């Protein structure tokens, strides 16, 4: 096993305090948005080999079956199929959506055939993988997830008292759900002149009302961005610590504020709907978005033996949680797949083959397939592995 040395991503929307407070280190004064743990080629974790930091993706490439397990290699290829993060948001992220696996494979092949460079700003598909994801709140966490029902969206727009919104409100009230959501969403991606300013003014006039506070904050953070209109069509969700959201293919979403543990399939495929200066491909976006409005489902962990597991309908990842108490017997974590153990509070110790590594909040350990890792101490440890992982012994 190895203690991971991880990269902090300084995206503009990141909090300047949440990650430093968790990790018990002084803030740098710059945004610290995400701490990446895994083998994603954009910012792989590093492990020490003979005292020299080596990227984890290089370690895995050197012995795929030994590190990942034969079953994981057969299912996912010689790569770590998930990426674990600590995410700390202090401003709204872009409204975005991810493709399903078939869409990702077709889009990646199509853009390759067109000769679009992988790093081109206008490229939609940077790999051939889908990107389901899950966020577990460590602090009160706010976000937008999936469409409001047409009736709820119409009521919210109507409350702003903006005359130019009347045609869209009528569409939402009279057409069938999918048709109504699709027509208004497409129109909002290319809004008529003056609509954004009128909506922002309507939100500002009602900023003291609880249901518009989040959207007024978006308008102020992204003035003139049509993503504000897309955001108004999405369901506002608040998570308490320990609660989670799963975001599957085609579901538009945006995180707004808070600290959480995020896990996702290891992919860069993001189609943006707004609140960003990056490329927006309206035609491809509307092919990927799912125009339906199922109720928001806030997840809580379920007990499975000595751990609590957050259910996800994918096999790229599985996320679970250990809540350790001082003096309790050692928890045994041995799988036929790789795992990353992340401490989020307290002080814990991971032991394997006579080696012991201490972890404090924000520290993580990589455990290769087949290795037994014992956990003890007083604190909380999240375990990330594949959805196909099986216990050993």
Buried (B, 14 or more C-beta within 10 A) or exposed (E): BBBBBBBBBEBEBBBBBBBBBBBEEEBEEEBBBBBBBBBBEEBBBBBEEEEEEBBBBBBBEEEBBBBBBBBBBEBBEEBBBBBBBBBBBBBBBBBBBBBBBEBBBEBBEEBEEEEBEEEEEEBBBBBBBBBBBBBBBBBEBBBBBBBBBBEBBBBBBBBBEBEBBEEBBEBBBEBEBBEBBBBBBBBBBEBEEEBBEBBBBBBEBBEEEEEBBBBBBBBBBBEEBBBBBBBBBBBBBBBEBBBBBBBBBBBBBBBBBBBBBBBBBBBBBBBBBBBBEEEBBEEBBBEBBBBBBEEBEBBEBEEEEBBBBBBBEBBBBBBBBBBBEEEEEEBBBBBBBBBBBBBBBBBBBBBBEEEEBEBBBBBBBBBBBBBBBBBBBBBBBBBBBBBBBEEBE
